[in-house]
């Protein structure tokens, strides 16, 4: 079976009134009865042949995602309350934490 070629989205060029005379294509057609040497056809085939599709692998025995808890739910809720009291954007808060800025992150928060 012939191999599938990659889809190339090129615009076709209009030949001038004289056709392809004096161009690379006219020389290629003149040098070989089929228009192209076998080596050239092989090279083009290697360059532009579409890769065969990979078979889908069935996912057998996929485990359900387990959730990772870093802190307890109670502590996470307390942290959410604290964050809601701070009038900082996420960027400002992240910057203050990374800089360990005690003027922004005070114990009175």
C-alpha positions in Angstrom: 0.0 0.0 0.0 1.3 3.5 -0.8 2.4 5.4 2.2 0.4 8.4 3.4 2.1 11.7 2.8 2.1 14.7 5.2 -0.4 17.4 4.4 1.4 20.4 3.1 -0.5 23.6 2.8 1.2 25.3 0.0 -0.2 27.6 -2.6 0.1 26.5 -6.1 2.1 28.7 -8.4 0.8 29.7 -11.8 3.2 28.7 -14.6 4.2 31.5 -17.0 2.9 31.3 -20.6 6.0 29.3 -21.7 5.4 26.6 -19.1 8.2 25.2 -17.1 10.9 25.7 -19.7 14.3 26.7 -18.3 13.4 25.7 -14.8 14.6 23.0 -12.5 11.4 21.0 -13.2 12.0 21.0 -17.0 15.5 19.7 -16.4 14.3 17.0 -14.1 11.7 15.8 -16.6 14.3 15.8 -19.4 16.9 13.9 -17.4 14.7 11.0 -16.5 11.7 9.5 -18.3 9.6 9.4 -15.2 10.7 12.9 -14.2 12.7 11.9 -11.2 15.5 9.6 -10.3 14.6 6.7 -7.9 17.0 8.1 -5.3 15.3 11.5 -5.4 11.9 9.8 -5.1 13.1 7.8 -2.1 14.5 10.9 -0.4 11.2 12.8 -0.9 9.3 9.8 0.4 11.4 9.6 3.5 11.1 13.4 4.1 7.4 13.7 3.6 5.9 10.3 4.7 3.5 10.6 7.5 4.5 8.6 10.6 2.2 5.6 11.3 -0.2 6.3 14.2 0.8 4.9 17.5 -1.6 2.2 18.8 -3.7 3.4 21.7 -2.5 1.7 24.9 -5.3 0.7 27.2 -5.1 2.0 30.7 -5.8 -1.0 32.8 -6.0 -0.8 36.5 -5.8 3.0 36.7 -5.9 3.9 40.3 -8.0 6.8 41.5 -6.1 9.9 42.3 -5.5 10.2 46.0 -5.5 13.7 47.4 -2.4 15.0 49.2 -3.1 16.9 52.4 -0.3 19.1 53.7 -2.3 20.6 56.5 -5.5 19.6 58.2 -8.9 20.9 57.0 -9.3 22.9 60.2 -5.9 24.6 59.8 -6.6 25.3 56.1 -9.9 27.0 56.9 -8.1 29.1 59.5 -5.5 30.1 56.9 -8.3 31.0 54.4 -9.9 33.3 57.1 -6.5 34.9 57.7 -5.9 35.5 53.9 -9.4 37.0 53.5 -8.5 39.6 56.2 -5.3 40.6 54.4 -5.9 43.2 51.8 -3.2 42.0 49.5 -3.2 40.6 46.0 -1.8 37.1 45.4 1.2 38.7 43.8 1.9 41.0 46.7 1.4 38.2 49.2 3.8 35.9 47.3 6.4 38.6 47.0 6.2 39.4 50.8 6.5 35.7 51.7 9.5 35.2 49.4 11.2 38.3 50.8 10.2 37.4 54.3 9.0 41.0 54.7 7.9 41.4 58.3 6.4 44.8 57.6 3.7 43.2 55.4 3.4 40.0 57.3 2.9 41.1 60.9 1.6 39.1 63.8 -1.4 41.4 64.1 -2.7 40.2 60.8 
